Amino acid sequence: MPHGALHPANTANWIRYEGLERFLAAEADGKGVFIVTGHMGAWELSSFYHSLMGHPMGMVIRRWITGCSTRL
């Protein structure tokens, strides 16, 4: 499927979008929103789908340091 052919209706079967109402409420109040997530699966799709829903998203990532989780 060409990229231009992707839209919310034809991607809903393979991407689940939860919490949009909370994002929209914060946006309506003029607040910024941080979405914090662990690297669980295809996390890159969150930015893609959020943009597809009309709300472009930027990402900040950090390379995983081996053994870091034991110090958290």
All heavy atoms as TSV, in Angstrom:
chain	resi	resn	atom	element	x	y	z
A	1	MET	N	N	0.847	-1.172	0.000
A	1	MET	CA	C	0.000	0.000	0.000
A	1	MET	C	C	0.897	1.241	0.000
A	1	MET	O	O	1.739	1.401	0.869
A	1	MET	CB	C	-0.885	-0.037	1.252
A	1	MET	CG	C	-1.796	1.135	1.369
A	1	MET	SD	S	-2.836	1.131	2.875
A	1	MET	CE	C	-3.551	-0.463	2.846
A	2	PRO	N	N	0.727	2.142	-0.935
A	2	PRO	CA	C	1.517	3.378	-0.960
A	2	PRO	C	C	1.244	4.224	0.276
A	2	PRO	O	O	0.136	4.225	0.804
A	2	PRO	CB	C	1.036	4.092	-2.220
A	2	PRO	CG	C	0.301	3.085	-3.010
A	2	PRO	CD	C	-0.182	2.044	-2.059
A	3	HIS	N	N	2.259	4.945	0.744
A	3	HIS	CA	C	2.125	5.753	1.964
A	3	HIS	C	C	0.939	6.711	1.886
A	3	HIS	O	O	0.221	6.888	2.859
A	3	HIS	CB	C	3.423	6.514	2.229
A	3	HIS	CG	C	3.334	7.417	3.421
A	3	HIS	ND1	N	3.200	6.915	4.697
A	3	HIS	CD2	C	3.313	8.752	3.532
A	3	HIS	CE1	C	3.133	7.923	5.546
A	3	HIS	NE2	N	3.197	9.048	4.866
A	4	GLY	N	N	0.719	7.324	0.746
A	4	GLY	CA	C	-0.377	8.275	0.599
A	4	GLY	C	C	-1.745	7.651	0.779
A	4	GLY	O	O	-2.725	8.348	1.007
A	5	ALA	N	N	-1.826	6.328	0.686
A	5	ALA	CA	C	-3.104	5.648	0.809
A	5	ALA	C	C	-3.449	5.305	2.259
A	5	ALA	O	O	-4.494	4.758	2.528
A	5	ALA	CB	C	-3.094	4.376	-0.036
A	6	LEU	N	N	-2.569	5.613	3.199
A	6	LEU	CA	C	-2.832	5.302	4.597
A	6	LEU	C	C	-3.675	6.394	5.236
A	6	LEU	O	O	-3.428	7.584	5.060
A	6	LEU	CB	C	-1.514	5.159	5.369
A	6	LEU	CG	C	-0.612	4.026	4.921
A	6	LEU	CD1	C	0.710	4.081	5.664
A	6	LEU	CD2	C	-1.278	2.690	5.111
A	7	HIS	N	N	-4.694	5.992	5.964
A	7	HIS	CA	C	-5.544	6.913	6.691
A	7	HIS	C	C	-6.136	6.176	7.888
A	7	HIS	O	O	-6.033	4.947	7.968
A	7	HIS	CB	C	-6.625	7.525	5.791
A	7	HIS	CG	C	-7.373	6.539	4.973
A	7	HIS	ND1	N	-8.431	5.821	5.466
A	7	HIS	CD2	C	-7.202	6.133	3.695
A	7	HIS	CE1	C	-8.892	5.016	4.521
A	7	HIS	NE2	N	-8.158	5.185	3.447
A	8	PRO	N	N	-6.725	6.879	8.851
A	8	PRO	CA	C	-7.201	6.227	10.070
A	8	PRO	C	C	-8.127	5.036	9.832
A	8	PRO	O	O	-8.028	4.028	10.520
A	8	PRO	CB	C	-7.920	7.352	10.818
A	8	PRO	CG	C	-7.195	8.589	10.400
A	8	PRO	CD	C	-6.858	8.334	8.934
A	9	ALA	N	N	-8.997	5.122	8.858
A	9	ALA	CA	C	-9.954	4.033	8.639
A	9	ALA	C	C	-9.297	2.733	8.193
A	9	ALA	O	O	-9.700	1.659	8.615
A	9	ALA	CB	C	-11.001	4.468	7.613
A	10	ASN	N	N	-8.267	2.822	7.341
A	10	ASN	CA	C	-7.684	1.572	6.847
A	10	ASN	C	C	-6.476	1.106	7.661
A	10	ASN	O	O	-5.847	0.122	7.323
A	10	ASN	CB	C	-7.345	1.638	5.356
A	10	ASN	CG	C	-6.212	2.573	5.029
A	10	ASN	OD1	O	-5.559	3.130	5.896
A	10	ASN	ND2	N	-5.971	2.768	3.748
A	11	THR	N	N	-6.155	1.795	8.732
A	11	THR	CA	C	-5.074	1.348	9.613
A	11	THR	C	C	-5.607	0.904	10.970
A	11	THR	O	O	-4.863	0.346	11.767
A	11	THR	CB	C	-4.032	2.466	9.823
A	11	THR	OG1	O	-4.685	3.628	10.301
A	11	THR	CG2	C	-3.285	2.774	8.536
A	12	ALA	N	N	-6.877	1.107	11.232
A	12	ALA	CA	C	-7.460	0.778	12.535
A	12	ALA	C	C	-7.387	-0.709	12.857
A	12	ALA	O	O	-7.427	-1.086	14.024
A	12	ALA	CB	C	-8.907	1.265	12.598
A	13	ASN	N	N	-7.276	-1.555	11.870
A	13	ASN	CA	C	-7.204	-2.995	12.117
A	13	ASN	C	C	-5.842	-3.451	12.607
A	13	ASN	O	O	-5.714	-4.544	13.136
A	13	ASN	CB	C	-7.577	-3.779	10.861
A	13	ASN	CG	C	-9.045	-3.658	10.540
A	13	ASN	OD1	O	-9.875	-3.459	11.426
A	13	ASN	ND2	N	-9.377	-3.763	9.278
A	14	TRP	N	N	-4.804	-2.637	12.423
A	14	TRP	CA	C	-3.477	-3.061	12.860
A	14	TRP	C	C	-2.802	-2.102	13.830
A	14	TRP	O	O	-1.711	-2.370	14.311
A	14	TRP	CB	C	-2.568	-3.388	11.680
A	14	TRP	CG	C	-2.451	-2.335	10.609
A	14	TRP	CD1	C	-3.310	-2.095	9.590
A	14	TRP	CD2	C	-1.389	-1.391	10.459
A	14	TRP	NE1	N	-2.864	-1.055	8.821
A	14	TRP	CE2	C	-1.662	-0.610	9.324
A	14	TRP	CE3	C	-0.214	-1.127	11.166
A	14	TRP	CZ2	C	-0.838	0.403	8.883
A	14	TRP	CZ3	C	0.619	-0.112	10.723
A	14	TRP	CH2	C	0.294	0.630	9.596
A	15	ILE	N	N	-3.477	-0.999	14.194
A	15	ILE	CA	C	-2.961	-0.089	15.219
A	15	ILE	C	C	-4.111	0.265	16.164
A	15	ILE	O	O	-5.176	0.681	15.720
A	15	ILE	CB	C	-2.387	1.205	14.603
A	15	ILE	CG1	C	-1.201	0.890	13.703
A	15	ILE	CG2	C	-1.970	2.169	15.715
A	15	ILE	CD1	C	-0.623	2.101	12.992
A	16	ARG	N	N	-3.885	0.103	17.457
A	16	ARG	CA	C	-4.892	0.472	18.461
A	16	ARG	C	C	-4.503	1.830	19.041
A	16	ARG	O	O	-3.370	2.039	19.460
A	16	ARG	CB	C	-4.943	-0.576	19.568
A	16	ARG	CG	C	-6.032	-0.282	20.576
A	16	ARG	CD	C	-6.133	-1.364	21.610
A	16	ARG	NE	N	-4.884	-1.410	22.373
A	16	ARG	CZ	C	-4.480	-2.484	23.032
A	16	ARG	NH1	N	-5.182	-3.588	23.009
A	16	ARG	NH2	N	-3.349	-2.444	23.726
A	17	TYR	N	N	-5.419	2.752	19.072
A	17	TYR	CA	C	-5.170	4.112	19.546
A	17	TYR	C	C	-6.008	4.337	20.793
A	17	TYR	O	O	-7.228	4.367	20.723
A	17	TYR	CB	C	-5.563	5.095	18.447
A	17	TYR	CG	C	-5.029	6.484	18.634
A	17	TYR	CD1	C	-3.941	6.928	17.908
A	17	TYR	CD2	C	-5.622	7.355	19.523
A	17	TYR	CE1	C	-3.455	8.211	18.064
A	17	TYR	CE2	C	-5.135	8.637	19.695
A	17	TYR	CZ	C	-4.057	9.062	18.963
A	17	TYR	OH	O	-3.574	10.325	19.125
A	18	GLU	N	N	-5.361	4.473	21.940
A	18	GLU	CA	C	-6.079	4.695	23.198
A	18	GLU	C	C	-5.668	6.020	23.816
A	18	GLU	O	O	-4.505	6.393	23.766
A	18	GLU	CB	C	-5.757	3.574	24.189
A	18	GLU	CG	C	-6.217	2.210	23.734
A	18	GLU	CD	C	-5.816	1.117	24.699
A	18	GLU	OE1	O	-5.178	1.416	25.737
A	18	GLU	OE2	O	-6.127	-0.038	24.415
A	19	GLY	N	N	-6.589	6.725	24.412
A	19	GLY	CA	C	-6.285	7.937	25.153
A	19	GLY	C	C	-6.313	9.228	24.349
A	19	GLY	O	O	-5.906	10.268	24.853
A	20	LEU	N	N	-6.798	9.184	23.118
A	20	LEU	CA	C	-6.844	10.402	22.311
A	20	LEU	C	C	-7.648	11.494	22.996
A	20	LEU	O	O	-7.282	12.664	22.952
A	20	LEU	CB	C	-7.412	10.120	20.918
A	20	LEU	CG	C	-7.546	11.332	20.000
A	20	LEU	CD1	C	-6.179	11.951	19.722
A	20	LEU	CD2	C	-8.237	10.949	18.699
A	21	GLU	N	N	-8.722	11.118	23.694
A	21	GLU	CA	C	-9.564	12.118	24.352
A	21	GLU	C	C	-8.780	12.896	25.409
A	21	GLU	O	O	-8.991	14.090	25.589
A	21	GLU	CB	C	-10.819	11.470	24.960
A	21	GLU	CG	C	-10.566	10.527	26.119
A	21	GLU	CD	C	-10.053	9.141	25.743
A	21	GLU	OE1	O	-9.970	8.809	24.551
A	21	GLU	OE2	O	-9.721	8.395	26.684
A	22	ARG	N	N	-7.847	12.250	26.098
A	22	ARG	CA	C	-7.034	12.958	27.106
A	22	ARG	C	C	-6.057	13.916	26.436
A	22	ARG	O	O	-5.831	15.030	26.904
A	22	ARG	CB	C	-6.297	11.952	27.983
A	22	ARG	CG	C	-7.258	11.198	28.890
A	22	ARG	CD	C	-6.524	10.226	29.748
A	22	ARG	NE	N	-6.038	9.145	28.905
A	22	ARG	CZ	C	-6.211	7.872	29.153
A	22	ARG	NH1	N	-6.821	7.498	30.242
A	22	ARG	NH2	N	-5.755	6.963	28.328
A	23	PHE	N	N	-5.475	13.485	25.329
A	23	PHE	CA	C	-4.581	14.366	24.575
A	23	PHE	C	C	-5.343	15.584	24.074
A	23	PHE	O	O	-4.890	16.715	24.219
A	23	PHE	CB	C	-3.951	13.618	23.395
A	23	PHE	CG	C	-3.212	14.519	22.466
A	23	PHE	CD1	C	-1.903	14.887	22.735
A	23	PHE	CD2	C	-3.828	15.038	21.336
A	23	PHE	CE1	C	-1.216	15.746	21.895
A	23	PHE	CE2	C	-3.150	15.895	20.488
A	23	PHE	CZ	C	-1.842	16.246	20.776
A	24	LEU	N	N	-6.510	15.358	23.482
A	24	LEU	CA	C	-7.305	16.457	22.931
A	24	LEU	C	C	-7.751	17.432	24.020
A	24	LEU	O	O	-7.779	18.641	23.789
A	24	LEU	CB	C	-8.509	15.911	22.167
A	24	LEU	CG	C	-8.173	15.118	20.906
A	24	LEU	CD1	C	-9.440	14.518	20.304
A	24	LEU	CD2	C	-7.419	15.966	19.897
A	25	ALA	N	N	-8.075	16.932	25.221
A	25	ALA	CA	C	-8.475	17.805	26.325
A	25	ALA	C	C	-7.307	18.693	26.755
A	25	ALA	O	O	-7.485	19.894	26.982
A	25	ALA	CB	C	-8.970	16.970	27.504
A	26	ALA	N	N	-6.101	18.114	26.850
A	26	ALA	CA	C	-4.925	18.910	27.219
A	26	ALA	C	C	-4.611	19.930	26.137
A	26	ALA	O	O	-4.300	21.087	26.430
A	26	ALA	CB	C	-3.728	17.995	27.446
A	27	GLU	N	N	-4.729	19.520	24.893
A	27	GLU	CA	C	-4.479	20.433	23.769
A	27	GLU	C	C	-5.477	21.586	23.781
A	27	GLU	O	O	-5.102	22.742	23.570
A	27	GLU	CB	C	-4.563	19.654	22.457
A	27	GLU	CG	C	-4.213	20.473	21.246
A	27	GLU	CD	C	-4.329	19.661	19.972
A	27	GLU	OE1	O	-5.422	19.107	19.695
A	27	GLU	OE2	O	-3.326	19.581	19.253
A	28	ALA	N	N	-6.744	21.292	24.065
A	28	ALA	CA	C	-7.782	22.329	24.105
A	28	ALA	C	C	-7.529	23.332	25.234
A	28	ALA	O	O	-7.874	24.502	25.115
A	28	ALA	CB	C	-9.158	21.692	24.272
A	29	ASP	N	N	-6.899	22.869	26.310
A	29	ASP	CA	C	-6.552	23.757	27.427
A	29	ASP	C	C	-5.271	24.535	27.171
A	29	ASP	O	O	-4.824	25.297	28.016
A	29	ASP	CB	C	-6.373	22.950	28.717
A	29	ASP	CG	C	-7.688	22.482	29.294
A	29	ASP	OD1	O	-8.740	23.017	28.894
A	29	ASP	OD2	O	-7.657	21.581	30.154
A	30	GLY	N	N	-4.647	24.306	26.011
A	30	GLY	CA	C	-3.414	24.995	25.670
A	30	GLY	C	C	-2.185	24.429	26.367
A	30	GLY	O	O	-1.175	25.104	26.494
A	31	LYS	N	N	-2.294	23.192	26.825
A	31	LYS	CA	C	-1.189	22.556	27.540
A	31	LYS	C	C	-0.365	21.687	26.597
A	31	LYS	O	O	-0.880	21.121	25.647
A	31	LYS	CB	C	-1.726	21.681	28.670
A	31	LYS	CG	C	-2.487	22.466	29.720
A	31	LYS	CD	C	-3.038	21.544	30.779
A	31	LYS	CE	C	-3.827	22.340	31.802
A	31	LYS	NZ	N	-4.449	21.461	32.793
A	32	GLY	N	N	0.903	21.576	26.908
A	32	GLY	CA	C	1.750	20.638	26.186
A	32	GLY	C	C	1.510	19.236	26.719
A	32	GLY	O	O	0.960	19.053	27.798
A	33	VAL	N	N	1.901	18.237	25.961
A	33	VAL	CA	C	1.678	16.859	26.357
A	33	VAL	C	C	2.960	16.060	26.199
A	33	VAL	O	O	3.600	16.117	25.149
A	33	VAL	CB	C	0.563	16.214	25.496
A	33	VAL	CG1	C	0.349	14.763	25.871
A	33	VAL	CG2	C	-0.725	17.000	25.607
A	34	PHE	N	N	3.329	15.333	27.247
A	34	PHE	CA	C	4.428	14.379	27.174
A	34	PHE	C	C	3.818	12.985	27.158
A	34	PHE	O	O	2.977	12.674	27.996
A	34	PHE	CB	C	5.343	14.461	28.405
A	34	PHE	CG	C	6.371	15.533	28.321
A	34	PHE	CD1	C	6.185	16.729	28.970
A	34	PHE	CD2	C	7.537	15.337	27.594
A	34	PHE	CE1	C	7.123	17.733	28.909
A	34	PHE	CE2	C	8.487	16.332	27.518
A	34	PHE	CZ	C	8.291	17.531	28.178
A	35	ILE	N	N	4.248	12.188	26.218
A	35	ILE	CA	C	3.827	10.796	26.178
A	35	ILE	C	C	5.076	9.979	26.462
A	35	ILE	O	O	6.042	10.023	25.709
A	35	ILE	CB	C	3.218	10.430	24.807
A	35	ILE	CG1	C	1.983	11.297	24.555
A	35	ILE	CG2	C	2.894	8.945	24.753
A	35	ILE	CD1	C	1.387	11.165	23.180
A	36	VAL	N	N	5.061	9.278	27.582
A	36	VAL	CA	C	6.224	8.513	28.004
A	36	VAL	C	C	5.907	7.041	27.859
A	36	VAL	O	O	4.870	6.568	28.326
A	36	VAL	CB	C	6.593	8.834	29.472
A	36	VAL	CG1	C	7.803	8.037	29.906
A	36	VAL	CG2	C	6.825	10.322	29.645
A	37	THR	N	N	6.793	6.318	27.204
A	37	THR	CA	C	6.563	4.901	26.995
A	37	THR	C	C	7.887	4.149	26.988
A	37	THR	O	O	8.920	4.724	26.694
A	37	THR	CB	C	5.810	4.658	25.664
A	37	THR	OG1	O	5.570	3.260	25.523
A	37	THR	CG2	C	6.597	5.154	24.485
A	38	GLY	N	N	7.815	2.917	27.344
A	38	GLY	CA	C	8.973	2.049	27.223
A	38	GLY	C	C	9.044	1.503	25.810
A	38	GLY	O	O	8.076	1.589	25.050
A	39	HIS	N	N	10.161	0.961	25.445
A	39	HIS	CA	C	10.326	0.371	24.119
A	39	HIS	C	C	9.686	-1.005	24.136
A	39	HIS	O	O	10.323	-2.002	24.431
A	39	HIS	CB	C	11.810	0.285	23.773
A	39	HIS	CG	C	12.063	-0.159	22.368
A	39	HIS	ND1	N	11.614	-1.361	21.872
A	39	HIS	CD2	C	12.701	0.433	21.348
A	39	HIS	CE1	C	11.982	-1.488	20.611
A	39	HIS	NE2	N	12.640	-0.405	20.276
A	40	MET	N	N	8.396	-1.036	23.864
A	40	MET	CA	C	7.642	-2.285	23.886
A	40	MET	C	C	7.031	-2.510	22.514
A	40	MET	O	O	5.986	-1.987	22.200
A	40	MET	CB	C	6.541	-2.220	24.939
A	40	MET	CG	C	7.043	-1.886	26.330
A	40	MET	SD	S	8.092	-3.147	27.015
A	40	MET	CE	C	6.879	-4.347	27.468
A	41	GLY	N	N	7.706	-3.233	21.663
A	41	GLY	CA	C	7.173	-3.503	20.342
A	41	GLY	C	C	7.522	-2.401	19.361
A	41	GLY	O	O	8.573	-1.789	19.440
A	42	ALA	N	N	6.607	-2.133	18.463
A	42	ALA	CA	C	6.843	-1.169	17.384
A	42	ALA	C	C	6.476	0.238	17.843
A	42	ALA	O	O	5.526	0.850	17.362
A	42	ALA	CB	C	6.058	-1.573	16.148
A	43	TRP	N	N	7.250	0.789	18.782
A	43	TRP	CA	C	6.947	2.099	19.357
A	43	TRP	C	C	6.978	3.212	18.326
A	43	TRP	O	O	6.338	4.239	18.498
A	43	TRP	CB	C	7.905	2.401	20.507
A	43	TRP	CG	C	9.346	2.401	20.112
A	43	TRP	CD1	C	10.182	1.320	20.117
A	43	TRP	CD2	C	10.103	3.492	19.635
A	43	TRP	NE1	N	11.426	1.673	19.661
A	43	TRP	CE2	C	11.411	3.021	19.357
A	43	TRP	CE3	C	9.839	4.835	19.398
A	43	TRP	CZ2	C	12.430	3.831	18.865
A	43	TRP	CZ3	C	10.848	5.633	18.918
A	43	TRP	CH2	C	12.130	5.136	18.664
A	44	GLU	N	N	7.710	3.018	17.229
A	44	GLU	CA	C	7.786	4.052	16.199
A	44	GLU	C	C	6.414	4.325	15.580
A	44	GLU	O	O	6.156	5.414	15.074
A	44	GLU	CB	C	8.757	3.653	15.084
A	44	GLU	CG	C	10.177	3.444	15.553
A	44	GLU	CD	C	10.479	1.999	15.949
A	44	GLU	OE1	O	9.525	1.236	16.256
A	44	GLU	OE2	O	11.656	1.639	15.970
A	45	LEU	N	N	5.539	3.327	15.631
A	45	LEU	CA	C	4.206	3.511	15.062
A	45	LEU	C	C	3.390	4.554	15.825
A	45	LEU	O	O	2.469	5.137	15.270
A	45	LEU	CB	C	3.448	2.187	15.037
A	45	LEU	CG	C	3.913	1.185	13.998
A	45	LEU	CD1	C	3.164	-0.134	14.157
A	45	LEU	CD2	C	3.727	1.738	12.589
A	46	SER	N	N	3.723	4.809	17.090
A	46	SER	CA	C	2.949	5.802	17.844
A	46	SER	C	C	3.069	7.187	17.216
A	46	SER	O	O	2.081	7.903	17.085
A	46	SER	CB	C	3.373	5.826	19.312
A	46	SER	OG	O	4.721	6.224	19.431
A	47	SER	N	N	4.270	7.561	16.815
A	47	SER	CA	C	4.466	8.863	16.166
A	47	SER	C	C	3.775	8.896	14.809
A	47	SER	O	O	3.112	9.870	14.459
A	47	SER	CB	C	5.955	9.148	16.009
A	47	SER	OG	O	6.149	10.348	15.307
A	48	PHE	N	N	3.924	7.819	14.058
A	48	PHE	CA	C	3.294	7.731	12.738
A	48	PHE	C	C	1.775	7.874	12.853
A	48	PHE	O	O	1.159	8.693	12.183
A	48	PHE	CB	C	3.656	6.397	12.077
A	48	PHE	CG	C	2.739	6.020	10.955
A	48	PHE	CD1	C	2.858	6.651	9.727
A	48	PHE	CD2	C	1.764	5.057	11.130
A	48	PHE	CE1	C	2.005	6.322	8.682
A	48	PHE	CE2	C	0.913	4.726	10.098
A	48	PHE	CZ	C	1.029	5.353	8.876
A	49	TYR	N	N	1.174	7.084	13.747
A	49	TYR	CA	C	-0.284	7.076	13.828
A	49	TYR	C	C	-0.822	8.365	14.439
A	49	TYR	O	O	-1.855	8.878	14.015
A	49	TYR	CB	C	-0.765	5.861	14.619
A	49	TYR	CG	C	-2.214	5.540	14.360
A	49	TYR	CD1	C	-2.640	5.163	13.089
A	49	TYR	CD2	C	-3.155	5.616	15.368
A	49	TYR	CE1	C	-3.958	4.875	12.837
A	49	TYR	CE2	C	-4.477	5.318	15.125
A	49	TYR	CZ	C	-4.881	4.952	13.857
A	49	TYR	OH	O	-6.195	4.668	13.611
A	50	HIS	N	N	-0.123	8.916	15.416
A	50	HIS	CA	C	-0.548	10.180	16.006
A	50	HIS	C	C	-0.557	11.267	14.933
A	50	HIS	O	O	-1.487	12.076	14.865
A	50	HIS	CB	C	0.402	10.547	17.152
A	50	HIS	CG	C	-0.158	11.509	18.128
A	50	HIS	ND1	N	-1.148	11.186	19.020
A	50	HIS	CD2	C	0.127	12.804	18.351
A	50	HIS	CE1	C	-1.448	12.231	19.756
A	50	HIS	NE2	N	-0.685	13.233	19.369
A	51	SER	N	N	0.458	11.281	14.082
A	51	SER	CA	C	0.502	12.244	12.970
A	51	SER	C	C	-0.614	11.973	11.973
A	51	SER	O	O	-1.242	12.896	11.463
A	51	SER	CB	C	1.859	12.172	12.273
A	51	SER	OG	O	2.875	12.567	13.148
A	52	LEU	N	N	-0.865	10.702	11.703
A	52	LEU	CA	C	-1.930	10.320	10.783
A	52	LEU	C	C	-3.288	10.805	11.294
A	52	LEU	O	O	-4.164	11.169	10.517
A	52	LEU	CB	C	-1.943	8.798	10.608
A	52	LEU	CG	C	-2.830	8.209	9.536
A	52	LEU	CD1	C	-2.367	8.654	8.148
A	52	LEU	CD2	C	-2.833	6.695	9.615
A	53	MET	N	N	-3.448	10.847	12.622
A	53	MET	CA	C	-4.690	11.322	13.217
A	53	MET	C	C	-4.772	12.851	13.248
A	53	MET	O	O	-5.714	13.429	13.770
A	53	MET	CB	C	-4.828	10.774	14.647
A	53	MET	CG	C	-4.922	9.259	14.712
A	53	MET	SD	S	-6.388	8.604	13.915
A	53	MET	CE	C	-7.632	9.054	15.095
A	54	GLY	N	N	-3.745	13.531	12.703
A	54	GLY	CA	C	-3.788	14.985	12.587
A	54	GLY	C	C	-3.009	15.743	13.642
A	54	GLY	O	O	-3.161	16.952	13.770
A	55	HIS	N	N	-2.187	15.037	14.406
A	55	HIS	CA	C	-1.432	15.665	15.487
A	55	HIS	C	C	0.031	15.234	15.409
A	55	HIS	O	O	0.431	14.262	16.047
A	55	HIS	CB	C	-2.023	15.276	16.845
A	55	HIS	CG	C	-3.483	15.565	16.941
A	55	HIS	ND1	N	-3.963	16.827	17.204
A	55	HIS	CD2	C	-4.565	14.778	16.759
A	55	HIS	CE1	C	-5.284	16.786	17.204
A	55	HIS	NE2	N	-5.663	15.555	16.941
A	56	PRO	N	N	0.837	15.943	14.618
A	56	PRO	CA	C	2.250	15.574	14.470
A	56	PRO	C	C	2.952	15.470	15.824
A	56	PRO	O	O	2.639	16.212	16.758
A	56	PRO	CB	C	2.838	16.704	13.633
A	56	PRO	CG	C	1.670	17.276	12.904
A	56	PRO	CD	C	0.501	17.123	13.843
A	57	MET	N	N	3.877	14.539	15.918
A	57	MET	CA	C	4.564	14.257	17.178
A	57	MET	C	C	6.064	14.175	16.937
A	57	MET	O	O	6.504	13.615	15.934
A	57	MET	CB	C	4.049	12.909	17.712
A	57	MET	CG	C	4.790	12.380	18.911
A	57	MET	SD	S	4.327	10.676	19.299
A	57	MET	CE	C	2.829	10.928	20.202
A	58	GLY	N	N	6.818	14.737	17.837
A	58	GLY	CA	C	8.268	14.588	17.815
A	58	GLY	C	C	8.671	13.558	18.856
A	58	GLY	O	O	7.926	13.279	19.791
A	59	MET	N	N	9.841	12.977	18.710
A	59	MET	CA	C	10.302	11.954	19.650
A	59	MET	C	C	11.708	12.261	20.132
A	59	MET	O	O	12.520	12.791	19.382
A	59	MET	CB	C	10.296	10.584	18.994
A	59	MET	CG	C	8.938	10.118	18.569
A	59	MET	SD	S	9.013	8.461	17.967
A	59	MET	CE	C	7.944	7.685	19.140
A	60	VAL	N	N	11.950	11.915	21.373
A	60	VAL	CA	C	13.288	11.973	21.948
A	60	VAL	C	C	13.600	10.560	22.406
A	60	VAL	O	O	12.810	9.951	23.135
A	60	VAL	CB	C	13.346	12.940	23.157
A	60	VAL	CG1	C	14.727	12.918	23.785
A	60	VAL	CG2	C	12.953	14.338	22.723
A	61	ILE	N	N	14.718	10.036	21.966
A	61	ILE	CA	C	15.078	8.672	22.346
A	61	ILE	C	C	16.469	8.664	22.958
A	61	ILE	O	O	17.253	9.589	22.765
A	61	ILE	CB	C	15.014	7.701	21.157
A	61	ILE	CG1	C	16.006	8.121	20.071
A	61	ILE	CG2	C	13.605	7.621	20.599
A	61	ILE	CD1	C	16.158	7.122	18.958
A	62	ARG	N	N	16.755	7.627	23.689
A	62	ARG	CA	C	18.070	7.456	24.287
A	62	ARG	C	C	18.505	6.018	24.066
A	62	ARG	O	O	17.732	5.096	24.280
A	62	ARG	CB	C	18.007	7.746	25.782
A	62	ARG	CG	C	19.329	7.571	26.456
A	62	ARG	CD	C	19.241	7.977	27.912
A	62	ARG	NE	N	20.475	7.636	28.562
A	62	ARG	CZ	C	20.568	7.197	29.783
A	62	ARG	NH1	N	19.488	7.057	30.503
A	62	ARG	NH2	N	21.730	6.902	30.298
A	63	ARG	N	N	19.723	5.855	23.679
A	63	ARG	CA	C	20.260	4.517	23.467
A	63	ARG	C	C	20.282	3.777	24.796
A	63	ARG	O	O	20.638	4.323	25.819
A	63	ARG	CB	C	21.666	4.595	22.896
A	63	ARG	CG	C	22.276	3.246	22.628
A	63	ARG	CD	C	23.657	3.405	22.088
A	63	ARG	NE	N	23.553	4.088	20.811
A	63	ARG	CZ	C	24.231	3.741	19.740
A	63	ARG	NH1	N	25.087	2.764	19.783
A	63	ARG	NH2	N	24.080	4.398	18.622
A	64	TRP	N	N	19.908	2.516	24.771
A	64	TRP	CA	C	19.883	1.683	25.960
A	64	TRP	C	C	21.308	1.365	26.401
A	64	TRP	O	O	22.150	0.977	25.607
A	64	TRP	CB	C	19.136	0.389	25.665
A	64	TRP	CG	C	19.035	-0.494	26.864
A	64	TRP	CD1	C	19.743	-1.613	27.102
A	64	TRP	CD2	C	18.170	-0.316	27.989
A	64	TRP	NE1	N	19.385	-2.159	28.304
A	64	TRP	CE2	C	18.415	-1.379	28.873
A	64	TRP	CE3	C	17.227	0.650	28.329
A	64	TRP	CZ2	C	17.752	-1.508	30.077
A	64	TRP	CZ3	C	16.566	0.492	29.524
A	64	TRP	CH2	C	16.829	-0.572	30.385
A	65	ILE	N	N	21.568	1.546	27.679
A	65	ILE	CA	C	22.874	1.222	28.247
A	65	ILE	C	C	22.736	-0.094	28.994
A	65	ILE	O	O	21.918	-0.208	29.908
A	65	ILE	CB	C	23.357	2.329	29.207
A	65	ILE	CG1	C	23.464	3.651	28.448
A	65	ILE	CG2	C	24.678	1.943	29.851
A	65	ILE	CD1	C	23.696	4.839	29.348
A	66	THR	N	N	23.501	-1.084	28.620
A	66	THR	CA	C	23.417	-2.400	29.245
A	66	THR	C	C	23.592	-2.290	30.749
A	66	THR	O	O	24.497	-1.628	31.239
A	66	THR	CB	C	24.488	-3.330	28.653
A	66	THR	OG1	O	24.340	-3.360	27.247
A	66	THR	CG2	C	24.365	-4.726	29.218
A	67	GLY	N	N	22.697	-2.933	31.489
A	67	GLY	CA	C	22.772	-2.921	32.941
A	67	GLY	C	C	22.088	-1.732	33.585
A	67	GLY	O	O	21.983	-1.660	34.805
A	68	CYS	N	N	21.622	-0.805	32.796
A	68	CYS	CA	C	20.998	0.410	33.318
A	68	CYS	C	C	19.770	0.080	34.168
A	68	CYS	O	O	19.549	0.706	35.191
A	68	CYS	CB	C	20.622	1.339	32.180
A	68	CYS	SG	S	19.845	2.863	32.703
A	69	SER	N	N	18.979	-0.891	33.753
A	69	SER	CA	C	17.724	-1.178	34.469
A	69	SER	C	C	17.974	-1.639	35.902
A	69	SER	O	O	17.141	-1.442	36.763
A	69	SER	CB	C	16.919	-2.223	33.713
A	69	SER	OG	O	17.629	-3.435	33.662
A	70	THR	N	N	19.117	-2.225	36.189
A	70	THR	CA	C	19.392	-2.677	37.556
A	70	THR	C	C	19.700	-1.505	38.478
A	70	THR	O	O	19.587	-1.632	39.676
A	70	THR	CB	C	20.561	-3.684	37.572
A	70	THR	OG1	O	21.727	-3.038	37.050
A	70	THR	CG2	C	20.231	-4.916	36.759
A	71	ARG	N	N	20.057	-0.378	37.924
A	71	ARG	CA	C	20.350	0.810	38.735
A	71	ARG	C	C	19.139	1.730	38.888
A	71	ARG	O	O	19.189	2.679	39.630
A	71	ARG	CB	C	21.516	1.585	38.123
A	71	ARG	CG	C	22.825	0.832	38.200
A	71	ARG	CD	C	23.989	1.717	37.800
A	71	ARG	NE	N	23.872	2.290	36.471
A	71	ARG	CZ	C	24.341	1.716	35.356
A	71	ARG	NH1	N	24.931	0.554	35.393
A	71	ARG	NH2	N	24.209	2.318	34.197
A	72	LEU	N	N	18.076	1.462	38.141
A	72	LEU	CA	C	16.887	2.317	38.228
A	72	LEU	C	C	16.170	1.954	39.475
A	72	LEU	O	O	15.454	2.284	40.132
A	72	LEU	CB	C	15.999	2.137	37.000
A	72	LEU	CG	C	16.609	2.567	35.686
A	72	LEU	CD1	C	15.658	2.255	34.544
A	72	LEU	CD2	C	16.916	4.045	35.688
